[in-house]
Amino acid sequence: MNCNYCGKKQYLTGRSRMKMVVCTMLPPFTLLLPLLFNISFITGLFLLIGSFLLAICIIPFFTELSNKEEFMP
């Protein structure tokens, strides 16, 4: 990403990447709910759509930028 003010390249921090990974894993885990619990297909579908929308809405709040590229350990 480029900074709007100075034009320099910005990078996601390692911590921010880890938070985003957790958010993006939420929808696939909701696919397991109908299998683990006695939930109907329609309810599972609504949970999947809801978790997908929730993940998309939350990810921008976890974005932290840095001037230097950080590598995850």
mmCIF file of the C-alpha atoms, coordinates in Angstrom:
data_MODEL
# 
_entry.id   MODEL 
# 
loop_
_atom_site.group_PDB 
_atom_site.id 
_atom_site.type_symbol 
_atom_site.label_atom_id 
_atom_site.label_alt_id 
_atom_site.label_comp_id 
_atom_site.label_asym_id 
_atom_site.label_entity_id 
_atom_site.label_seq_id 
_atom_site.pdbx_PDB_ins_code 
_atom_site.Cartn_x 
_atom_site.Cartn_y 
_atom_site.Cartn_z 
_atom_site.occupancy 
_atom_site.B_iso_or_equiv 
_atom_site.pdbx_formal_charge 
_atom_site.auth_seq_id 
_atom_site.auth_comp_id 
_atom_site.auth_asym_id 
_atom_site.auth_atom_id 
_atom_site.pdbx_PDB_model_num 
ATOM 1  C CA . MET A 1 1  ? 0.000   0.000   0.000  1.00 0.00 ? 1  MET A CA 1 
ATOM 2  C CA . ASN A 1 2  ? 1.167   3.510   -0.645 1.00 0.00 ? 2  ASN A CA 1 
ATOM 3  C CA . CYS A 1 3  ? 0.714   6.363   1.820  1.00 0.00 ? 3  CYS A CA 1 
ATOM 4  C CA . ASN A 1 4  ? -1.660  9.058   0.610  1.00 0.00 ? 4  ASN A CA 1 
ATOM 5  C CA . TYR A 1 5  ? 0.397   11.828  2.245  1.00 0.00 ? 5  TYR A CA 1 
ATOM 6  C CA . CYS A 1 6  ? 4.046   10.983  1.586  1.00 0.00 ? 6  CYS A CA 1 
ATOM 7  C CA . GLY A 1 7  ? 3.713   8.439   -1.244 1.00 0.00 ? 7  GLY A CA 1 
ATOM 8  C CA . LYS A 1 8  ? 5.999   5.905   0.451  1.00 0.00 ? 8  LYS A CA 1 
ATOM 9  C CA . LYS A 1 9  ? 5.184   2.229   0.509  1.00 0.00 ? 9  LYS A CA 1 
ATOM 10 C CA . GLN A 1 10 ? 3.480   0.955   3.672  1.00 0.00 ? 10 GLN A CA 1 
ATOM 11 C CA . TYR A 1 11 ? 3.481   -2.634  4.928  1.00 0.00 ? 11 TYR A CA 1 
ATOM 12 C CA . LEU A 1 12 ? 1.173   -4.624  7.187  1.00 0.00 ? 12 LEU A CA 1 
ATOM 13 C CA . THR A 1 13 ? 2.651   -5.390  10.588 1.00 0.00 ? 13 THR A CA 1 
ATOM 14 C CA . GLY A 1 14 ? 3.131   -9.009  11.636 1.00 0.00 ? 14 GLY A CA 1 
ATOM 15 C CA . ARG A 1 15 ? 0.581   -8.604  14.403 1.00 0.00 ? 15 ARG A CA 1 
ATOM 16 C CA . SER A 1 16 ? -1.950  -7.200  11.947 1.00 0.00 ? 16 SER A CA 1 
ATOM 17 C CA . ARG A 1 17 ? -1.410  -10.133 9.591  1.00 0.00 ? 17 ARG A CA 1 
ATOM 18 C CA . MET A 1 18 ? -1.994  -12.603 12.410 1.00 0.00 ? 18 MET A CA 1 
ATOM 19 C CA . LYS A 1 19 ? -5.264  -10.893 13.386 1.00 0.00 ? 19 LYS A CA 1 
ATOM 20 C CA . MET A 1 20 ? -6.424  -10.982 9.770  1.00 0.00 ? 20 MET A CA 1 
ATOM 21 C CA . VAL A 1 21 ? -5.669  -14.699 9.518  1.00 0.00 ? 21 VAL A CA 1 
ATOM 22 C CA . VAL A 1 22 ? -7.862  -15.340 12.554 1.00 0.00 ? 22 VAL A CA 1 
ATOM 23 C CA . CYS A 1 23 ? -10.678 -13.278 11.012 1.00 0.00 ? 23 CYS A CA 1 
ATOM 24 C CA . THR A 1 24 ? -10.495 -15.081 7.703  1.00 0.00 ? 24 THR A CA 1 
ATOM 25 C CA . MET A 1 25 ? -10.634 -18.468 9.436  1.00 0.00 ? 25 MET A CA 1 
ATOM 26 C CA . LEU A 1 26 ? -14.023 -17.648 11.003 1.00 0.00 ? 26 LEU A CA 1 
ATOM 27 C CA . PRO A 1 27 ? -16.224 -18.480 7.944  1.00 0.00 ? 27 PRO A CA 1 
ATOM 28 C CA . PRO A 1 28 ? -14.645 -21.895 7.277  1.00 0.00 ? 28 PRO A CA 1 
ATOM 29 C CA . PHE A 1 29 ? -15.146 -22.893 10.912 1.00 0.00 ? 29 PHE A CA 1 
ATOM 30 C CA . THR A 1 30 ? -18.846 -22.085 10.638 1.00 0.00 ? 30 THR A CA 1 
ATOM 31 C CA . LEU A 1 31 ? -19.058 -24.794 7.976  1.00 0.00 ? 31 LEU A CA 1 
ATOM 32 C CA . LEU A 1 32 ? -18.344 -27.322 10.747 1.00 0.00 ? 32 LEU A CA 1 
ATOM 33 C CA . LEU A 1 33 ? -21.223 -26.211 12.972 1.00 0.00 ? 33 LEU A CA 1 
ATOM 34 C CA . PRO A 1 34 ? -23.971 -28.155 11.141 1.00 0.00 ? 34 PRO A CA 1 
ATOM 35 C CA . LEU A 1 35 ? -21.801 -31.252 11.316 1.00 0.00 ? 35 LEU A CA 1 
ATOM 36 C CA . LEU A 1 36 ? -21.006 -30.948 15.012 1.00 0.00 ? 36 LEU A CA 1 
ATOM 37 C CA . PHE A 1 37 ? -24.425 -29.811 16.199 1.00 0.00 ? 37 PHE A CA 1 
ATOM 38 C CA . ASN A 1 38 ? -27.895 -30.636 14.967 1.00 0.00 ? 38 ASN A CA 1 
ATOM 39 C CA . ILE A 1 39 ? -28.326 -27.450 12.922 1.00 0.00 ? 39 ILE A CA 1 
ATOM 40 C CA . SER A 1 40 ? -30.397 -27.289 9.759  1.00 0.00 ? 40 SER A CA 1 
ATOM 41 C CA . PHE A 1 41 ? -28.802 -26.491 6.414  1.00 0.00 ? 41 PHE A CA 1 
ATOM 42 C CA . ILE A 1 42 ? -30.564 -23.122 6.141  1.00 0.00 ? 42 ILE A CA 1 
ATOM 43 C CA . THR A 1 43 ? -29.403 -22.048 9.609  1.00 0.00 ? 43 THR A CA 1 
ATOM 44 C CA . GLY A 1 44 ? -25.857 -23.118 8.754  1.00 0.00 ? 44 GLY A CA 1 
ATOM 45 C CA . LEU A 1 45 ? -26.032 -21.161 5.522  1.00 0.00 ? 45 LEU A CA 1 
ATOM 46 C CA . PHE A 1 46 ? -27.157 -18.019 7.343  1.00 0.00 ? 46 PHE A CA 1 
ATOM 47 C CA . LEU A 1 47 ? -24.351 -18.487 9.883  1.00 0.00 ? 47 LEU A CA 1 
ATOM 48 C CA . LEU A 1 48 ? -21.842 -18.835 7.050  1.00 0.00 ? 48 LEU A CA 1 
ATOM 49 C CA . ILE A 1 49 ? -23.056 -15.681 5.307  1.00 0.00 ? 49 ILE A CA 1 
ATOM 50 C CA . GLY A 1 50 ? -23.167 -13.784 8.608  1.00 0.00 ? 50 GLY A CA 1 
ATOM 51 C CA . SER A 1 51 ? -19.648 -14.833 9.597  1.00 0.00 ? 51 SER A CA 1 
ATOM 52 C CA . PHE A 1 52 ? -18.358 -13.909 6.133  1.00 0.00 ? 52 PHE A CA 1 
ATOM 53 C CA . LEU A 1 53 ? -19.894 -10.425 6.373  1.00 0.00 ? 53 LEU A CA 1 
ATOM 54 C CA . LEU A 1 54 ? -18.622 -10.035 9.937  1.00 0.00 ? 54 LEU A CA 1 
ATOM 55 C CA . ALA A 1 55 ? -15.081 -10.949 8.880  1.00 0.00 ? 55 ALA A CA 1 
ATOM 56 C CA . ILE A 1 56 ? -15.181 -8.462  5.998  1.00 0.00 ? 56 ILE A CA 1 
ATOM 57 C CA . CYS A 1 57 ? -16.422 -5.688  8.312  1.00 0.00 ? 57 CYS A CA 1 
ATOM 58 C CA . ILE A 1 58 ? -13.852 -6.396  11.053 1.00 0.00 ? 58 ILE A CA 1 
ATOM 59 C CA . ILE A 1 59 ? -10.695 -6.742  8.936  1.00 0.00 ? 59 ILE A CA 1 
ATOM 60 C CA . PRO A 1 60 ? -10.229 -2.977  8.245  1.00 0.00 ? 60 PRO A CA 1 
ATOM 61 C CA . PHE A 1 61 ? -10.122 -2.316  12.001 1.00 0.00 ? 61 PHE A CA 1 
ATOM 62 C CA . PHE A 1 62 ? -7.202  -4.742  12.384 1.00 0.00 ? 62 PHE A CA 1 
ATOM 63 C CA . THR A 1 63 ? -5.100  -3.065  9.701  1.00 0.00 ? 63 THR A CA 1 
ATOM 64 C CA . GLU A 1 64 ? -1.890  -1.632  11.140 1.00 0.00 ? 64 GLU A CA 1 
ATOM 65 C CA . LEU A 1 65 ? 0.743   -0.241  8.790  1.00 0.00 ? 65 LEU A CA 1 
ATOM 66 C CA . SER A 1 66 ? 4.475   0.252   9.178  1.00 0.00 ? 66 SER A CA 1 
ATOM 67 C CA . ASN A 1 67 ? 7.247   1.827   7.127  1.00 0.00 ? 67 ASN A CA 1 
ATOM 68 C CA . LYS A 1 68 ? 9.301   -1.383  7.293  1.00 0.00 ? 68 LYS A CA 1 
ATOM 69 C CA . GLU A 1 69 ? 8.272   -4.835  6.196  1.00 0.00 ? 69 GLU A CA 1 
ATOM 70 C CA . GLU A 1 70 ? 7.973   -7.219  9.142  1.00 0.00 ? 70 GLU A CA 1 
ATOM 71 C CA . PHE A 1 71 ? 8.183   -10.938 8.742  1.00 0.00 ? 71 PHE A CA 1 
ATOM 72 C CA . MET A 1 72 ? 6.144   -13.271 10.882 1.00 0.00 ? 72 MET A CA 1 
ATOM 73 C CA . PRO A 1 73 ? 8.194   -15.485 13.203 1.00 0.00 ? 73 PRO A CA 1 
# 
